[in-house]
Amino acid sequence: MKKLNAWLVILSSVILGLHAVKVINILEGVGIWVLIIVVFLIGLNQLLRK
């Protein structure tokens, strides 16, 4: 029974790891655009305040 639990933990951690890698890859692609948009909005906000 303990062996089964160990395998489940290993499998779930591997699956979670793969999902994390996918999410990180997606975030790297989207993150650049989000960063640009955020910087642009902050800059716009500063201009409008003056």
Secondary structure, DSSP 8 states (H G I E B T S, - for coil): -HHHHHHHHHHHHHHHHHHHHHHHHHHHHHHHHHHHHHHHHHHHHHHHH-
